[in-house]
Amino acid sequence: MAMSDQLARAVVKGIQAQMVRCPFDDVIVTVEGREFKCHRLMLSASSDYFRAMFQSGMKEDLERKVEVKGLSAEVFQLIIESVYYARDILTIDNVSNVRHAANQLQIDYLLQACEMIQLKRLSKESSVDIYINAKLLNSRQLMDQSWSVIIQEFDYLRKLEDILYLDFEDMKNLVSDDNLWVPSEDVVVETILDWVNLRQSELSLEYAEFREKGKKDKDETSNSTKQAEQGTLVASKKHKKKKKRKS
């Protein structure tokens, strides 16, 4: 074992022991109502998100209380274990959730570790899911490699209907890719029609919901108008009565 490895392990053990003996926590991070007693130094050292917050003089920094939204308490607990104790927290089941959290909190080393796990699990069955997630997180390496698998396994993936969940731009690029292998052009046409039919179903549902909302808003507006008109009519009658009394 190299001296640098020994030193790193000694530092981690020292931190663990210190956490037990005398915590010295100086900030409370709340996630989904659960409070985590943390240290600004540790969070800032690993997360650009927290570093920027603690250096900005924001309300959270001054009050030493931070609420983080958009991730689960369970995932944040895993991140704390990684940051404080250098534990290997990643599994096939949690890598997507941890990666989204690491992206939100801007934890570079964890993002890289998640990317390595995703590359290892990349297969024709997981290619579309990995591509869509990689695109959301702007991971170019994962996007390129998963896209290559999608191109190669198009005929297999279209039968699983995974292909149909790509967006318009991706679908357009896919069917026009020179490297796309298909048994015949009919397969491409069928896939395009299936994609369009799925989108029409989604749009029909969205349209129905939108129409229902519009109808509800219209009814509420109509009721408000009637109430306003009734109020005006009552006020007008009262005004006329006052005039008659004066005369």
Backbone bond lengths (Angstrom), bond angles and torsions (degrees), N, CA, C in turn:
res aa  C-N    CA-C-N  psi(-1)  N-CA   C-N-CA  omega(-1)  CA-C   N-CA-C  phi
1 M - - - 1.469 - - 1.532 110.02 -
2 A 1.327 117.72 130.48 1.457 122.24 -179.05 1.523 110.37 -69.57
3 M 1.346 115.23 155.53 1.461 120.58 -179.41 1.527 111.05 -59.74
4 S 1.348 117.42 -36.59 1.463 120.54 -179.68 1.524 110.98 -63.45
5 D 1.351 116.88 -37.10 1.466 120.70 177.26 1.524 110.91 -66.58
6 Q 1.332 116.10 -41.96 1.462 120.61 179.12 1.522 110.61 -62.69
7 L 1.320 115.32 -42.12 1.462 120.32 179.98 1.525 110.69 -64.45
8 A 1.316 116.21 -43.92 1.467 120.32 -179.59 1.525 110.82 -61.91
9 R 1.338 116.43 -43.52 1.461 120.45 179.25 1.527 111.14 -64.94
10 A 1.333 116.25 -37.74 1.464 120.65 179.59 1.523 110.93 -65.71
11 V 1.326 116.25 -40.05 1.465 120.73 179.12 1.523 110.29 -64.18
12 V 1.339 116.51 -45.11 1.464 120.86 -179.98 1.522 110.80 -62.20
13 K 1.332 116.90 -43.84 1.466 120.58 178.48 1.522 111.15 -63.27
14 G 1.326 115.84 -38.16 1.463 120.01 178.19 1.515 111.54 -63.57
15 I 1.324 116.62 -40.68 1.464 121.38 178.39 1.522 110.31 -64.77
16 Q 1.332 116.35 -44.24 1.462 120.50 179.13 1.529 111.18 -59.69
17 A 1.327 116.32 -45.79 1.468 120.75 -179.38 1.520 110.94 -64.22
18 Q 1.326 116.70 -41.25 1.458 121.19 -179.29 1.526 111.10 -65.58
19 M 1.329 116.37 -36.64 1.463 120.83 178.63 1.525 111.07 -61.42
20 V 1.319 116.68 -35.23 1.466 121.42 -179.47 1.525 110.74 -77.17
21 R 1.347 116.92 -45.25 1.470 121.29 -175.40 1.520 112.60 -73.04
22 C 1.317 115.69 -47.28 1.474 120.02 -174.49 1.525 108.59 -153.02
23 P 1.310 117.78 96.22 1.457 121.74 -170.42 1.535 116.19 -58.82
24 F 1.342 118.83 -42.77 1.464 122.34 -177.80 1.529 112.78 56.42
25 D 1.312 117.86 29.96 1.470 119.30 179.65 1.523 109.51 -67.16
26 D 1.331 115.99 144.00 1.466 119.81 -176.89 1.529 113.37 -132.78
27 V 1.331 117.36 12.41 1.461 120.49 175.40 1.532 108.39 -156.19
28 I 1.324 115.43 144.66 1.466 120.94 176.88 1.523 108.63 -111.14
29 V 1.313 116.33 122.39 1.463 121.97 177.77 1.526 108.07 -104.67
30 T 1.328 116.13 123.85 1.463 121.19 -179.81 1.524 110.18 -105.94
31 V 1.323 115.62 126.34 1.465 121.81 177.89 1.523 108.16 -132.01
32 E 1.323 116.22 119.96 1.469 122.08 -177.80 1.530 111.87 52.90
33 G 1.329 116.64 38.52 1.459 121.25 178.38 1.518 114.91 82.81
34 R 1.315 117.29 -8.30 1.468 120.85 -179.99 1.523 109.57 -94.39
35 E 1.333 116.43 133.29 1.465 121.01 -177.46 1.529 111.57 -96.91
36 F 1.331 114.74 133.96 1.465 121.83 176.78 1.532 108.11 -118.18
37 K 1.318 116.78 120.67 1.462 120.76 176.03 1.529 108.37 -81.84
38 C 1.312 115.64 117.18 1.468 120.35 -172.94 1.526 111.43 -129.03
39 H 1.316 114.60 -177.75 1.459 122.38 -179.21 1.525 108.71 -125.75
40 R 1.312 115.64 127.08 1.464 119.39 -178.03 1.524 111.75 -58.69
41 L 1.329 116.81 -36.85 1.464 120.43 179.90 1.528 110.84 -60.29
42 M 1.337 117.31 -47.47 1.461 121.39 -178.10 1.525 111.33 -66.09
43 L 1.326 116.48 -43.95 1.462 119.94 -179.32 1.525 111.25 -66.35
44 S 1.335 116.18 -42.62 1.465 120.62 -179.56 1.523 112.15 -66.22
45 A 1.322 116.17 -33.89 1.465 120.28 -178.05 1.523 112.29 -68.41
46 S 1.326 116.68 -25.44 1.467 119.73 -175.55 1.523 114.10 -111.61
47 S 1.336 117.13 -19.18 1.461 120.68 -173.00 1.528 111.96 -126.97
48 D 1.326 116.64 120.47 1.469 120.92 175.60 1.526 110.90 -65.47
49 Y 1.317 116.52 -30.27 1.468 122.37 178.79 1.531 110.24 -60.78
50 F 1.319 116.27 -51.52 1.466 120.27 -179.72 1.529 111.39 -71.61
51 R 1.329 117.30 -35.53 1.463 120.21 179.52 1.526 110.54 -59.90
52 A 1.329 116.03 -46.55 1.463 120.37 179.72 1.525 110.87 -63.42
53 M 1.314 116.52 -39.57 1.464 121.17 -179.76 1.527 111.47 -64.62
54 F 1.322 116.63 -45.69 1.463 120.38 -175.60 1.528 112.96 -75.73
55 Q 1.317 116.95 -16.68 1.463 120.29 178.81 1.524 112.49 -95.84
56 S 1.324 116.39 -6.74 1.464 119.95 -171.95 1.522 114.01 -90.59
57 G 1.340 116.88 -14.64 1.459 119.32 -175.38 1.518 112.22 73.44
58 M 1.330 115.80 22.33 1.460 120.84 179.29 1.528 110.55 -68.37
59 K 1.311 114.77 168.35 1.465 121.62 -179.88 1.530 110.88 -54.56
60 E 1.363 115.95 -42.21 1.458 120.34 -178.51 1.527 111.84 -61.15
61 D 1.331 115.71 -37.37 1.465 119.93 -179.28 1.523 110.59 -71.06
62 L 1.316 116.40 -42.45 1.463 120.72 -177.65 1.528 111.64 -68.44
63 E 1.326 116.70 -38.90 1.465 120.18 -178.25 1.525 112.67 -87.87
64 R 1.329 115.79 -8.66 1.471 121.57 -179.23 1.535 111.71 59.73
65 K 1.323 115.85 32.15 1.464 121.39 175.19 1.518 109.11 -134.08
66 V 1.318 115.78 131.40 1.460 121.40 -177.14 1.523 109.10 -131.11
67 E 1.326 116.05 130.99 1.466 120.03 172.31 1.523 108.43 -109.25
68 V 1.310 115.98 124.31 1.464 121.31 179.88 1.521 108.66 -107.73
69 K 1.322 116.08 122.69 1.464 121.01 179.29 1.532 109.67 -108.09
70 G 1.320 115.32 160.77 1.459 119.54 175.60 1.509 115.28 94.88
71 L 1.337 118.02 0.12 1.460 120.76 174.75 1.519 109.71 -144.99
72 S 1.315 116.10 161.82 1.462 120.83 -175.93 1.525 111.59 -86.52
73 A 1.326 115.06 156.39 1.469 120.73 176.95 1.527 110.20 -63.14
74 E 1.322 116.10 -34.50 1.466 120.82 -179.91 1.530 111.07 -62.90
75 V 1.317 116.29 -43.86 1.470 120.15 179.88 1.524 110.66 -69.40
76 F 1.344 117.11 -39.00 1.466 119.22 179.29 1.523 110.81 -64.79
77 Q 1.329 117.09 -35.41 1.467 120.92 175.93 1.529 110.25 -60.26
78 L 1.322 116.55 -41.59 1.470 120.62 177.73 1.527 110.93 -62.81
79 I 1.327 115.87 -41.04 1.463 120.07 179.97 1.527 110.82 -64.86
80 I 1.322 116.84 -40.71 1.469 120.95 176.87 1.527 110.41 -60.25
81 E 1.329 116.57 -42.70 1.468 120.48 179.13 1.525 111.08 -63.42
82 S 1.316 116.31 -34.82 1.463 120.19 178.43 1.525 111.36 -72.23
83 V 1.334 115.92 -45.39 1.469 121.21 -177.21 1.524 111.71 -67.32
84 Y 1.321 117.11 -44.46 1.464 121.32 -174.65 1.526 113.54 -83.95
85 Y 1.326 115.84 -39.05 1.471 118.96 -170.57 1.525 114.29 -116.82
86 A 1.331 115.94 4.23 1.471 121.17 179.14 1.526 112.05 54.92
87 R 1.321 116.39 36.24 1.460 120.23 -179.79 1.528 110.95 -81.89
88 D 1.309 115.53 147.34 1.459 121.52 175.86 1.527 107.54 -82.34
89 I 1.315 116.17 100.67 1.464 120.97 -171.45 1.525 113.51 -97.47
90 L 1.319 117.42 -10.67 1.460 120.78 -169.77 1.523 113.48 -83.09
91 T 1.334 113.95 136.06 1.461 121.55 172.84 1.529 107.65 -134.80
92 I 1.313 115.99 168.31 1.465 120.21 177.44 1.528 110.47 -59.93
93 D 1.329 116.70 -35.67 1.464 121.02 -176.34 1.524 113.47 -73.33
94 N 1.348 117.65 -33.58 1.471 118.75 -174.14 1.523 114.41 -105.38
95 V 1.334 117.59 -3.48 1.464 119.53 -171.30 1.532 112.84 -61.37
96 S 1.329 117.81 -36.68 1.469 119.85 -179.69 1.524 111.25 -66.11
97 N 1.341 116.78 -45.25 1.467 120.74 -179.80 1.526 111.71 -66.87
98 V 1.332 116.33 -41.62 1.470 119.99 178.84 1.525 109.86 -64.93
99 R 1.318 116.35 -38.13 1.463 119.93 -178.50 1.530 111.49 -65.72
100 H 1.321 116.60 -40.62 1.468 120.02 177.02 1.530 110.37 -63.97
101 A 1.333 116.66 -40.45 1.467 120.76 178.62 1.524 110.95 -66.94
102 A 1.336 116.47 -42.89 1.466 120.68 179.23 1.523 110.76 -64.10
103 N 1.318 116.51 -34.35 1.463 120.43 177.06 1.526 110.46 -68.14
104 Q 1.331 116.77 -43.23 1.466 121.10 178.98 1.528 111.43 -63.69
105 L 1.329 116.29 -42.39 1.464 121.15 -177.61 1.528 112.70 -87.83
106 Q 1.332 115.93 -2.73 1.475 122.05 177.16 1.536 111.68 57.30
107 I 1.325 114.41 55.95 1.469 121.34 177.24 1.524 107.35 -104.74
108 D 1.317 116.65 96.66 1.465 121.97 -170.38 1.526 113.66 -62.00
109 Y 1.332 117.31 -45.99 1.468 119.04 -175.55 1.523 111.17 -63.69
110 L 1.339 116.29 -33.20 1.459 120.48 -179.88 1.532 110.67 -75.26
111 L 1.316 115.90 -35.40 1.466 120.05 175.10 1.525 110.90 -60.78
112 Q 1.327 115.71 -43.75 1.465 120.20 179.38 1.525 111.39 -64.58
113 A 1.330 116.43 -40.26 1.466 120.43 178.90 1.528 110.77 -64.93
114 C 1.337 116.12 -41.00 1.467 120.39 178.11 1.525 110.88 -63.89
115 E 1.314 115.62 -40.12 1.465 120.09 179.95 1.523 111.20 -62.99
116 M 1.324 116.55 -39.54 1.464 120.66 178.52 1.532 110.87 -64.14
117 I 1.341 116.23 -40.97 1.467 120.43 177.80 1.530 110.22 -63.34
118 Q 1.328 116.12 -43.44 1.464 120.62 -179.39 1.524 111.33 -63.73
119 L 1.321 116.27 -38.96 1.464 119.86 178.36 1.524 110.85 -64.43
120 K 1.334 116.02 -37.37 1.470 120.14 179.90 1.527 111.86 -68.35
121 R 1.340 116.16 -33.28 1.468 118.92 -178.07 1.531 112.82 -92.04
122 L 1.325 116.42 2.37 1.462 120.40 -179.35 1.526 110.71 -64.97
123 S 1.311 116.17 122.97 1.462 122.73 178.11 1.521 107.46 -147.81
124 K 1.308 116.93 176.46 1.465 118.50 179.72 1.534 110.68 -64.59
125 E 1.341 117.14 -32.92 1.464 120.12 179.57 1.529 112.40 -69.85
126 S 1.312 117.54 -33.53 1.474 120.94 -175.59 1.525 113.25 -100.42
127 S 1.321 117.67 -3.02 1.472 121.57 -170.14 1.526 113.75 -60.38
128 V 1.339 117.75 -44.36 1.469 120.05 -177.55 1.526 110.68 -67.99
129 D 1.325 116.74 -44.22 1.466 121.25 179.05 1.529 110.84 -60.79
130 I 1.325 116.13 -44.62 1.466 120.39 179.77 1.524 110.42 -66.22
131 Y 1.329 117.00 -39.66 1.469 120.14 179.49 1.529 111.05 -62.66
132 I 1.329 117.22 -47.04 1.468 121.04 -178.22 1.527 110.82 -61.92
133 N 1.335 117.21 -43.34 1.467 120.87 177.85 1.520 111.76 -66.26
134 A 1.336 116.36 -40.53 1.465 120.52 179.43 1.520 110.90 -63.55
135 K 1.316 116.01 -36.61 1.468 120.32 178.96 1.527 110.78 -67.18
136 L 1.325 116.21 -41.06 1.466 120.13 178.05 1.524 111.57 -60.57
137 L 1.340 115.81 -36.69 1.462 121.21 -176.78 1.527 112.46 -97.52
138 N 1.342 115.54 4.75 1.468 120.98 177.17 1.529 112.56 56.82
139 S 1.334 115.59 44.84 1.466 121.24 177.87 1.524 108.82 -96.37
140 R 1.319 116.31 98.26 1.456 121.27 -172.82 1.525 112.72 -62.43
141 Q 1.329 117.81 -42.62 1.463 120.42 -178.11 1.525 111.28 -62.05
142 L 1.317 116.48 -47.00 1.463 120.30 178.94 1.520 111.52 -65.21
143 M 1.322 116.53 -39.23 1.461 120.42 178.86 1.525 110.66 -60.76
144 D 1.326 116.21 -47.86 1.470 120.69 -177.25 1.529 111.73 -63.46
145 Q 1.324 116.15 -45.24 1.463 118.97 -176.01 1.528 111.99 -71.64
146 S 1.323 116.93 -40.29 1.467 119.05 178.86 1.527 110.84 -69.97
147 W 1.325 116.59 -33.50 1.472 120.54 177.20 1.528 110.94 -64.02
148 S 1.306 116.18 -39.27 1.473 120.52 177.95 1.529 110.89 -60.69
149 V 1.332 115.85 -40.42 1.468 119.97 178.26 1.528 110.49 -66.44
150 I 1.326 116.55 -40.85 1.468 120.85 179.10 1.525 110.58 -60.77
151 I 1.316 116.55 -42.72 1.466 121.50 178.63 1.530 110.45 -61.32
152 Q 1.308 115.80 -46.21 1.468 120.97 -176.63 1.529 112.40 -70.17
153 E 1.321 116.53 -33.55 1.466 120.85 -173.80 1.531 112.49 -108.98
154 F 1.306 116.41 26.83 1.464 121.40 -176.74 1.526 112.24 -54.37
155 D 1.316 116.66 -48.66 1.464 120.52 -175.91 1.530 111.36 -62.20
156 Y 1.323 116.26 -36.88 1.471 120.92 177.93 1.528 110.62 -70.55
157 L 1.329 117.08 -45.29 1.463 121.74 -174.81 1.523 112.63 -69.58
158 R 1.330 116.90 -32.33 1.470 118.81 -179.36 1.530 110.83 -66.55
159 K 1.328 116.88 -29.05 1.468 120.84 178.35 1.528 111.20 -72.30
160 L 1.331 116.38 -27.94 1.469 120.81 176.07 1.525 111.80 -83.59
161 E 1.336 116.34 -11.10 1.466 124.24 -177.86 1.524 112.92 71.21
162 D 1.325 117.75 9.07 1.470 120.31 177.52 1.527 111.13 -61.55
163 I 1.321 115.56 -37.41 1.461 121.80 -178.27 1.529 111.51 -57.29
164 L 1.313 116.45 -32.30 1.464 121.15 -173.75 1.524 113.06 -66.46
165 Y 1.328 117.85 -13.35 1.467 120.99 -178.16 1.530 112.84 -92.70
166 L 1.322 116.14 2.74 1.465 119.61 172.56 1.523 109.21 -73.87
167 D 1.338 116.71 151.66 1.460 119.05 179.52 1.530 110.66 -79.79
168 F 1.325 115.96 178.92 1.467 121.08 -173.33 1.526 112.54 -59.29
169 E 1.334 116.79 -48.18 1.466 120.31 -177.77 1.525 111.45 -62.38
170 D 1.329 116.45 -42.88 1.465 120.07 179.46 1.524 111.07 -65.63
171 M 1.324 116.09 -41.11 1.463 119.92 179.74 1.525 110.69 -64.34
172 K 1.311 115.91 -41.15 1.469 120.39 179.24 1.527 110.64 -64.08
173 N 1.327 116.23 -43.89 1.471 120.18 178.51 1.529 111.65 -65.81
174 L 1.327 115.32 -35.52 1.468 119.74 -177.80 1.523 111.88 -65.35
175 V 1.321 116.92 -51.52 1.472 120.08 -174.91 1.522 112.28 -72.44
176 S 1.332 116.60 -16.26 1.470 119.36 178.81 1.527 112.76 -102.19
177 D 1.337 116.78 2.81 1.468 120.65 -179.43 1.528 110.54 -70.34
178 D 1.325 116.64 130.11 1.473 121.72 -178.12 1.522 112.71 -65.05
179 N 1.336 116.79 -23.98 1.466 120.58 -177.85 1.531 113.47 -90.56
180 L 1.314 116.33 0.74 1.462 120.12 -179.12 1.527 110.53 -66.49
181 W 1.331 114.97 124.87 1.465 118.69 178.95 1.519 109.91 -103.41
182 V 1.347 115.30 123.12 1.467 121.40 177.40 1.520 109.01 -140.31
183 P 1.328 117.38 150.48 1.459 119.83 179.23 1.522 113.28 -67.07
184 S 1.351 116.37 -28.91 1.468 120.10 177.82 1.522 109.60 -161.10
185 E 1.332 116.30 164.10 1.461 121.14 178.41 1.527 111.12 -66.68
186 D 1.322 116.44 -25.62 1.467 120.07 179.83 1.530 111.37 -60.18
187 V 1.323 115.66 -34.45 1.464 120.79 179.17 1.524 110.44 -61.94
188 V 1.320 116.24 -41.93 1.467 121.12 179.07 1.523 110.34 -64.28
189 V 1.330 116.07 -45.23 1.465 120.82 -179.94 1.527 110.67 -61.59
190 E 1.315 116.68 -44.71 1.468 121.07 178.81 1.529 111.41 -60.58
191 T 1.319 115.79 -41.23 1.468 120.15 179.98 1.522 111.19 -65.36
192 I 1.321 116.02 -41.57 1.469 120.33 178.22 1.528 110.25 -61.78
193 L 1.327 116.58 -44.26 1.468 120.68 179.64 1.529 111.18 -64.00
194 D 1.324 116.58 -40.62 1.472 120.29 176.99 1.524 110.72 -62.11
195 W 1.332 116.16 -41.64 1.470 121.19 179.51 1.530 110.10 -62.88
196 V 1.343 116.41 -44.63 1.467 121.41 179.96 1.525 110.46 -63.86
197 N 1.330 116.95 -43.64 1.470 120.59 179.85 1.526 111.59 -61.36
198 L 1.337 116.48 -40.64 1.465 120.21 178.17 1.519 110.47 -63.46
199 R 1.328 116.43 -43.40 1.462 120.31 -179.82 1.527 111.07 -66.09
200 Q 1.325 116.75 -36.90 1.464 119.64 178.69 1.524 110.66 -64.70
201 S 1.338 116.44 -38.97 1.465 120.46 177.62 1.521 110.51 -62.80
202 E 1.350 115.71 -43.29 1.461 120.35 179.17 1.520 110.69 -64.73
203 L 1.349 115.60 -42.81 1.459 120.08 -179.67 1.523 111.16 -66.19
204 S 1.348 116.79 -37.53 1.463 120.76 178.57 1.522 110.36 -61.87
205 L 1.338 116.12 -42.21 1.462 120.85 178.64 1.522 110.51 -65.45
206 E 1.350 115.95 -44.62 1.464 120.22 179.24 1.526 110.46 -63.91
207 Y 1.351 115.81 -39.69 1.460 120.03 179.69 1.526 110.80 -63.61
208 A 1.355 115.63 -42.76 1.465 120.07 179.40 1.527 110.77 -61.48
209 E 1.336 116.43 -42.34 1.467 120.71 178.59 1.528 110.52 -65.99
210 F 1.340 115.60 -41.14 1.463 120.82 -179.77 1.529 110.46 -65.53
211 R 1.350 115.93 -41.93 1.463 121.05 179.53 1.528 110.60 -63.73
212 E 1.344 116.07 -41.60 1.460 121.08 179.02 1.525 111.06 -63.62
213 K 1.335 115.39 -40.75 1.468 120.22 178.21 1.528 110.02 -64.77
214 G 1.351 115.86 -42.35 1.458 120.18 179.34 1.518 111.87 -62.58
215 K 1.339 115.45 -40.33 1.462 120.61 178.50 1.525 110.71 -64.03
216 K 1.339 115.63 -42.47 1.460 121.05 179.60 1.527 110.55 -63.66
217 D 1.356 115.89 -45.08 1.468 120.23 179.19 1.525 110.93 -62.18
218 K 1.347 115.05 -38.87 1.463 119.92 -179.87 1.524 110.63 -64.55
219 D 1.355 115.88 -43.34 1.471 120.42 178.92 1.525 111.08 -62.68
220 E 1.345 115.71 -41.74 1.463 119.75 179.63 1.527 110.87 -64.58
221 T 1.349 115.25 -40.60 1.470 120.06 178.79 1.519 110.64 -64.95
222 S 1.356 115.03 -41.59 1.463 120.40 179.53 1.527 110.96 -62.70
223 N 1.330 116.46 -43.36 1.471 120.86 178.63 1.520 111.48 -63.66
224 S 1.343 115.28 -40.37 1.466 119.93 179.26 1.523 110.32 -64.34
225 T 1.355 115.96 -40.01 1.463 120.91 179.83 1.525 110.59 -64.87
226 K 1.351 115.80 -43.47 1.463 120.21 178.86 1.524 111.14 -61.44
227 Q 1.336 115.63 -43.30 1.464 120.05 179.35 1.524 110.92 -62.75
228 A 1.349 114.92 -40.15 1.467 119.52 179.49 1.523 110.55 -65.80
229 E 1.361 115.63 -41.56 1.466 119.91 179.56 1.525 110.83 -65.15
230 Q 1.337 116.02 -41.20 1.462 120.19 177.93 1.520 111.04 -62.94
231 G 1.339 114.84 -40.04 1.460 119.70 178.43 1.516 111.38 -63.65
232 T 1.335 116.30 -40.87 1.466 121.52 178.96 1.523 110.42 -65.60
233 L 1.355 115.77 -41.10 1.463 120.76 -179.83 1.522 110.95 -63.80
234 V 1.314 117.12 -43.96 1.468 121.64 178.64 1.522 110.48 -61.95
235 A 1.336 115.82 -44.03 1.465 120.41 -179.94 1.518 110.67 -63.26
236 S 1.344 116.17 -38.09 1.461 120.82 -179.70 1.525 110.84 -66.23
237 K 1.344 116.13 -42.02 1.466 120.18 179.06 1.523 111.22 -63.32
238 K 1.328 116.23 -41.39 1.470 120.73 178.81 1.523 110.39 -62.47
239 H 1.349 115.41 -39.80 1.462 120.41 -179.12 1.529 110.40 -64.50
240 K 1.355 116.69 -41.20 1.461 121.11 -179.84 1.526 111.07 -65.70
241 K 1.330 116.39 -39.53 1.467 120.94 178.62 1.523 110.97 -61.67
242 K 1.336 115.78 -40.84 1.468 120.41 179.23 1.520 110.52 -62.98
243 K 1.354 116.51 -39.37 1.465 121.17 -179.44 1.531 110.70 -64.49
244 K 1.349 115.41 -41.68 1.463 120.04 -179.73 1.521 111.29 -63.41
245 R 1.330 115.82 -40.26 1.460 120.50 179.67 1.527 111.08 -63.01
246 K 1.326 116.25 -40.11 1.465 120.80 -179.32 1.523 111.03 -66.48
247 S 1.350 115.14 -38.49 1.462 119.39 -178.17 1.538 110.81 -75.52
